Amino acid sequence: MSYFNNTVLNTIKGERRYWKNFSKAMTPGMTVFGAMQTCASVMAPIPVVNVFSIIPLAGGAIVYSANAVVAPVISIFTLGGSLSIPAGAIFEVKTTKNCEIRG
């Protein structure tokens, strides 16, 4: 039985989507950082408020850093794309959710 399992695991090749998923997972952090950077640049020319312009920029940097730490974990566990199974391969499919099989 182990030969059967090794053959199946070695012959099924799915689309590698780690970097696509990583960039999607980093989008919220980049969005928040961009908004905070815009806020800080609007505050900078005002003399009295200039001192406080670092606060939104630091907050955006913290959110971006936290997102950079969490994004690889999210990318690993995000579902990938299509699988290609060679013709004539013998395999057994066990699913934990409902799925659609297109032939």
C-alpha positions, 0 to 999 in steps of 0.5 A, spaced: 500 500 500 505 504 501 508 504 494 501 506 491 501 512 496 508 514 494 506 513 486 500 518 487 503 523 491 509 523 486 505 523 480 500 529 482 503 536 480 499 542 482 500 549 480 505 552 485 501 558 488 505 560 494 508 567 491 501 569 488 498 567 495 503 571 499 502 578 495 495 577 496 496 576 503 500 582 503 495 587 500 492 589 507 498 591 510 500 595 504 494 598 503 494 601 511 501 603 510 500 607 504 494 610 507 498 612 513 503 615 509 498 619 505 496 622 512 503 623 515 505 627 508 498 631 509 500 633 516 507 634 515 507 641 512 502 644 518 507 647 523 504 645 529 501 638 527 508 636 524 510 633 530 505 628 530 505 626 523 510 620 525 504 617 529 500 615 523 506 613 519 509 609 525 502 605 526 502 604 518 509 601 519 507 596 525 501 594 521 505 592 515 510 589 519 505 584 522 502 583 516 509 581 513 510 576 519 503 573 518 503 573 510 507 567 509 503 562 514 497 565 510 500 563 504 502 556 506 495 554 508 491 558 502 488 553 497 492 552 490 490 551 483 488 546 479 491 539 479 494 535 473 494 527 474 497 523 468 493 518 464 492 511 467 494 513 474 491 509 479 489 514 485 484 514 491 480 521 492 478 523 499 475 530 500 473 533 507 469 538 503 464 538 497 468 539 491 467 539 483 470 534 479 471 536 471 474 531 467 
